[in-house]
Amino acid sequence: MTIPIVECVANYSEARRPEVVDAIIQAIMSVAEVVVLDRHSDNDHNRTVVTFAGPPEETAEAAFRSIAKAAELIDLDQHTGEHPRIGATDVVPFVPISGVTMQECAALARKLGQRVGEELGIPVYLYEEAATRPERKNLENIRRGQYEALKAEMGINPERDPDFGPKQVGKAGATVIGARQFLIAYNVYLTTDDVSVAKKIAKAIRQSSGGLRYLKALGMLVEGRAQVSMNMTNFHETPVFRIVELIRREAARYGVSIHHSELVGLIPQEALVDTAVWYLQLDQFEKDQVIELRLKAVQQSREKAAARYGFLDELAAGTAAPGGGSASAYSGAAAAALTAMVARLTIGKKKYAEEEELMKDILGKSESLRKELTAAIDQDAAAFEGVMEAFKLPKDTPAAEEIRRQAIEAATIKAAQVPLNVARQSVAVMALALQALAHGNLNAISDAGVAVAQAGAALTGAGYNVRINTLGIKDEGVVKALLAEIARLDKQAQEFHVQARSLLKERGSIPLE
């Protein structure tokens, strides 16, 4: 199973006070599942870029905490620096890394933007893939005139009104939140202190002035040298080496050259390999000729195999747990994953444009259920262990025996409730899979049918575990309620199975007789 990972490359308007930057990073690190990958501060820019990553919701939570901390510690009225900015937390982009789509990152950005606007009272603009209007797709349009212009115009000029939050800025300014592809931030220093040369070169090479596509550039003075500061938004289409060579040629016009360059944050390995291949003129080069890449591919193959078969090995072991309950949860999670797959194969297809919003809804709900059902694999095993522990309690006195009896009853009820919840979630997956079967990509119709069947198997298995646990429960009211709900879920599942077979025959022309 691919673990959903989102990267966030947040920019904060502070570099000259390390204690403030430290406090912001601590706020990010306070979310347990989020990892800080890089930190880059530039005193001339008076700006810090922090790269962190983790599961989507946790990464968004870390971003929120950092925005709150930056608003507490940074006063834009007192801020100066070479780099354009409109906020204490200036820009917060989410980048899909694995198991996450761009659409999901855009939804994450919108959700965070609304929360920042409502809870922190900070105006928020959405940009790139999360933009609500075409003119706000580009960050430069939102940041026009910087904080000072925004402060004067917001609330007066409707075009400057934010997507979320108040129509006026406080000392924390405004924040731009969005979703985008991987961006390379790269600066080239020239052998001159004449900033006008850097500005001329930046104008010549950037897309907005007729230069290279997917390149944004500014000229500025940093550390006593003229600097061409750049953002590369698509290194596949406009590679690093092409940009460097164009800067080299433009610089020669003014009698200067490249002194050195720097990377801000992280860069994909592929971009560096492409640059090396170009400069070395390795026309017959294959990327698996890089030993680290070859070894990484082998290791990933082994890890995938281990992840695929590891749980099955645990099931096959001669131990009581994990057992049938965990296997049922695993089946339910697999059904949710298949449903998500069908939704992803439908989203973005012109033929299914009318189903786009429905599929996005199915995707979000199925991924949530997959996460819950995956967690239930261990929860079921833990519930069984809880029953075993209760039976080990002492019973040498009447009081101890009563405590033991109550503990066994409570543990057994819990051991029935865990698979009952799996049964509920499995039926919910069946309902989503049916929608995918009815409206999703025809090329994946059998996958949606398998999802219904797999979720049905999960329900059946979970039901067996609920029923067997009721044999050890003394409270007749609890037993009656458990059995009644399982019977209701079984009936609902039977109806779903009938509907699924009908849809497979009607939409997919699949012979089922």
N, C-alpha and C positions, 0 to 999 in steps of 0.2 A: 504493500500500500504506500503510495506517495504521500509523504507528510506535507500538508500545506504550509508553505513558507513565503512570507512577504518581507521585502526589504524596505526600509524607510531611510531616506537621505535628507535629514532635516537640517535647515540652515538657521543659525541664531545670530543675531546682531550683537555679538560680543566676542572679543578675543584678548583684550588688554587686561582683563581681570580674570585670571585663571580660577580664582575661587568661585566665581559665578558660573563659569563653564563646568567646573567640577560638580557644582550643585545641580545643574541641569542634567549632567550625565548620571548622577546618582538617582535622580528622579526616573530616568529611563531604566536603570538597572534595578529599580525597586520592583519591577515586574519580573517574576522569577523565570519565565520561559523565554525572555527576550535577551539577546546577546548583542553587546556593543562590538562592532567589527572594526571601526576606525574612527579617529578623531583628528581633525585638521583645523588649526587655528592660524589666522593671518592677521598680524597686528595692523598692517597698513589698510587692509580691507576692513578691519575690526569686525571680523566675521568668523564663525566656527561652523564647520560642517561635521555632523555626527552621523555615521552610518550604523544602523542597528537592524536586526532581523529576528523573526520568530513567527509563531502562528498568527494568522490575520488579526483576530480580536485582541490578542495580547499585545501585538505590535501597535495597534491603534490606541490601546490603553496607555502604553508607554509614551506614545507621542502626545497624548492628552496631558499626562502628568508633566512632561517636559515643557509644553506650552504654558501650563499654569505656573511652573517655576520660573520660566523666562519672563512672564508678565509681571511676576512679583519682584524680580531683581533687575530688570532692564528698563530704563527710561529713554524712550526715543527722542525726547526733547533735549537730552544731553548727549545723544549719540552722534559721532562723526566717523566717517570711514570712506575709503575709495569706492567700495562696492555699493551699487544701488540697493535700497531696502525700503520696505514699508512697515515692517513689524519687528518686535522683539524676537518672536519666532517668525522669520520672514517667509519661508516656503517649506511645505511638508509634502513631498511626493511619495506615493506608495508604488513599489515596483514588484510585479509578479516574479517569483523565483522558481517555485515548484508547486505543483498541485493546486494552483490558483490561476484564474483567468484575469485578463485585463478588466473585464466587466465587473468581476468581484472586487478588484482593487478600487475601481471607480465607485462602487457602492459603499465600500469601506470609507473612502474619502468623504463622500456625502454624509454618511452617518457621523463621522468625526466632526465634520464642519458644522453640522447642526448642533452637536453637543457643545463644541467650543463657543459657538455663538450664544447658546442659551445659558450655559452654566458659568462661563467665564466672562460673558459680555464683551467679547472681542469680535469685531467685524471679520467675516470670513468670505474669501472669494474662492471659487472652484475653477481649476484650470486643467489643461491638457485633456485626457480622456474623461475626466469628471466634469468638464465645463458645461454650464447650462446654456451658454450662447456662444456662437462661433468666434466673436471678437475677444472672448476671454480664454480661448484655447492657448494663446501665446502669453507667457508670463510677462513679457515686455510691455504688452498693452495694459495689463493690470497695474504694473509698477511704474507707469509713466508719471514723471514728476516726483516720484518717491513719497516718503512719508509726509513731507511738508505740503506738497500739492494735494495729497489725499485728505489731509487734515482740513485744508481750506475748502475743498470742493464737496466732500461727502455731506449728504443731507441737503445740498443745494442743487447739484447736478445729478439728475436721476441715473445717468450712465455710470456714475461712480458708486451707486448704492451696492452694498454687499449682497451675497447670496444668503447669508445667515448672519444673525447678530444685529446689534444696533447700527443706526445710520450716522454714527459719529465715532471718532477715534479717541481713545484715551492715550495714556503715555506708553502703553504697550503696542500701539499702532494696530495694524490689521495683519491677518495671516492668510496666506494662499495655500490651499490644500488641493491635492489632485492625485492622478494616477498616470504613470508614463512608462515608457520602455527604459532600459538601462541607459544612463547618461554618463559620459566621461567628462569630468572637469579637468581641464589641462591648461597650464599657463606657460608661455614662452617668454623668457627674458632676453632683451636685446643688448648689444654692446654700445648703448648710448643712454643718456639720461634725458634725452629729448622726447617727452611724452607725445608730442605731435606726430612723431614717426610711428609710434605704436598705434595711435588713433587712425592714421592713414592706412596702415596695414590691416587693422581690424575692419575698417570700412570696405577695403578691397576684397577681403576673404569671406565675410559673413553673407549669409543667404539674403537677409533683408536689404542689402545694398547691391545685390546682383552677383554675389560670390558663390561659394560652395553651398550646396543644399545640405540641410541638417546641421548647419554650423552657426552658432551665435558667438559673437566676439566683441570685446571692448578693449580700448587702449587706456592704460593708466600708469601711474608712477608708483612703483613698489620697491622698497629697500634701495632707493636711489637709482633704480634702473627702470627704463621703459619696459612695460609688460603688455603682452597681448594675452588677455584673459579669455578663455573659451569654454563653451559647453558644446559637446558633440552628442547629438541626439540619436544618431543612427550610424554607428561605426562600420556596419556592413556596407551601406551605400556610400558613405564618405569616410574612408579609412584614415587612420591617424597619419600614416606616412604621406598621404597626398596633401594633407593640411600642412605638415611640417615643411614639405618641399615648396609649397606655394609661399609660405611665410619666408623661407630662405631666399626665394627669388625676389619677392617684394622688398625685403630688407636690403638686398643688394642694390636696389634702385637708389637708396638713400645712403649708400656707403657704409652700412652697418651689417652685422650678422647676428646669428643666434649665439648668445652667451651660454645659457643653460635653460632647462625646462623643469617643470614640476607637475606632479600629479596630485590632485586634490581628492582625497578619498580613495576609492577602489576602482579597478579596471578589470574587465573580463580577460582571462588568459588568451582567448581567441584573438583579441585585438593586438596583443603583443606578438603572438605567433604570426599573424598576418603581416605585421610590420617587419619582423625579422625575415620572413620569406621574401618580401619585396626587396629589401635592401641587399639580401644575399643572392637575389635572382635565382631562387630555387624553383625553377619552372616545373620540375617533376615531383615536387614535394607532396607527401601525404601526411596528414596531421598525426596519424598513429605512428609516425616515425619518431615522435618525441617520446622518450622512454617513460616520462612521468605520466603522459596521457595514456600510453599503452597499459601501464601498471594500474592506473586508475580505472580503466575500463574493465580489466580483469577483476579488480577488487569489487567494483560495483556489481558485476555479474554474480560474484559469490555472495555478496550481501543480499541481493534480490532473492537468490535461491534460499538463503538462510531464513529470510523473512517469510518467504512463501511456504516453506516446509517446517519451520520451527514450531509453530503451534500444532501442526499435525503430529509432529514427533512427540510433543507433550501429551496430546490426546492418546497416542498409542502406548505411552509408558504405562507400567503396571501400578498406577496410583489412582486413587478415587477422584482426585481433582487435578486438572480440569476434567469435566465430564460432559454429560449430555446437555446440561444447561449452558455451559460455555460454548459448546458446539452450536447450539441454537442461536446464541447471540452472534456468533461468528457468521452463520448463514444469513442472519438479518442484516449484518453490516455489509456482507457481500452483495445482497440485494439492493441496499441503499447505494452502494458504489456503482452498480450497473445502471441504476436509475439516473444517477448523476452523469454517467457517461453518455447516456442517450440524450440528456438535456444539452450537454456540451456539444454533441454532434449535430444538434439542431440549431443552437444559437449561432447567429451570424450568417446563416444560409438564406439567400434571397427568396428561395422557394417557400420558406417557412417564416417569412417576416411577420405575418400576422400572429404567429405563435410565440414570438420573441419574449414578451413579458411573462407569459405563462411558463415558458421554459426556464426563465431566470428564477421565477418563484419556486418551481420544482427543484431546480439545482440547489438553491439555498436551503430549502427544507430537507432535501435528501442528504445533503452533506452534514447538516446538523444531526439528523437521525443516525447517520453513519458513525459520527463521533460518539454519540450516546451508546449505541449498540456495541461499539468497539470497547468502550469502558466497561460494559456489562459482562464481557468475557471474564475479566478478572473479578468483577463484583460477585458473579455467581460462584466462582471457586472460593472466594472469601466467605460468602454466606454459608457454604457447606462446611468450611473449616470452623465457623462460628458454632454450628450445631455440634460438631465433634468436641470442641472445647467445653461446651455446656455439659455434655455427658461425662466429662472428666471431673467435674466439680465434686467435692466431698459430699457424702450422704450419711455420715456417721451419727448425726443427731437429727431429731425431728425438724429443728429450725434449719439446719444445713440442707436437709432433704427438700424442704419447701422452697428454699432459695434456688436449689438445683432444678426443681420442677418448673419454677417460673422462668429461669434462664433458658431451659430447653424449649419451653413454649414460645418465648419471645424469639429465640434463634430460629426455630422452625417456621414461625410465621414470616420472618424476614426471608428465609430460604425459599418460601413460596412467593413472596412479593417481588423478589428480583426477577424470576422468570415471567411473572405476570406482567411486569413492566416491559420485558422483552416482547411478550405477546402483543401488548398494546402498540409498541413501536413498530413491530413487524407488520401489523395491520395498516398502520399509517404509511409504511413503505409501500405496501400493496396498492393503496389508494393512489400514491404518487406515481408508481410504476404504471398503473392503469391509465393515468392521464398522459404519461409519456407514450404509452402504447396507442392511445387514441389520437394524439396530436404531434408526436415526435417524428423524427427523420425515418422514412420508410426503410432506409438502408440498415437501420438498427432495430427494426421492429421485433425480431426474434430475441434480441438482447433484453428489450423491455418485457417480453413474455417470460424469459428466464428469470428476470427480477421478480415478477409476480409469483412464479413457482418457488423460487428460493425463499422469498419472504413467507410464503405459505408453509414451507417446510420448517422455517424458524418458529412460526406460530405453533405448528403441531408439536414440535419438540419441546418448546417452552411449556405448552399445555400439559404434556406428560409430567414435566417436573413440578408444575403447580399441583397436579392431582396427587402425585405420590407423596408430596409433602403434607397434604391435608390429612393423610393417614396418621400423622404424628401430632396433629393439633387437637387439643381438647375442647377449645371454644367452638361450639356448634354454629354460632352466629358468624364467626370468621370463616369457617369452612363453607358454609352456605353461600356467603358473599363471593368467595374465591371461585367456587365452582360455577356460580351463576355468571360471573363475568367471563370466564373462559368459554362457557357455552355460547354466550353472546358473540364473542370474538370469532369463535369457530363458525358460527352461522354467517357472520359478515364475510369471512374469508371464503366460504363456499360460494357466496354470491359473486365475489371478485373473480374467483377462478372461472366461473361460467362466463362472465363478461369478457375476461381475457381471451378465452378460446374463441368467442364470437368475433372479437376485434382482430385476432390473428387470421381468422378465415376471411373476414370482410376486407380489411386493409392490406393484408399481406398475401392473400390467396394461398395460405399455408394449409395443405391437406392434413386434417387432424382426425379423420375418421379411419 
